[in-house]
Amino acid sequence: MDSVSHGSRTSRYRVVVRGEYQTLPSCISCGSFLESVDGLTVVAVDIKDSSHLRGMLDRLRDLGMDVVSVEFAAEREITGAHLPDLDSFPR
């Protein structure tokens, strides 16, 4: 989790969860990009630090959401409709 910034800066992460959601729980509502396709939902979230990231992931799992992947994402990758290669995820 070395990608997480310290201080007042945040880092953007791409979180993929199984299921197609139009909205997500408030624990990741800070996402500025949300898209659902082929049974997966991709959301971009701004994370303050590693404990914030772990807390958000724990909350998703507590809600029964299946987290497929989490990866650091540069801001420029999020501004367009960028989804991971969905064929690489098990269904």
HELIX and SHEET records of a PDB file:
HELIX    1   1 SER A   26  ILE A   28  5                                   3    
HELIX    2   2 SER A   50  ASP A   62  1                                  13    
HELIX    3   3 GLU A   75  ILE A   78  1                                   4    
HELIX    4   4 LEU A   86  SER A   88  5                                   3    
SHEET    1   A 4 PHE A  33  VAL A  37  0                                        
SHEET    2   A 4 LEU A  40  ILE A  47 -1                                        
SHEET    3   A 4 SER A  11  ARG A  18 -1                                        
SHEET    4   A 4 VAL A  67  PHE A  72 -1                                        
END                                                                             
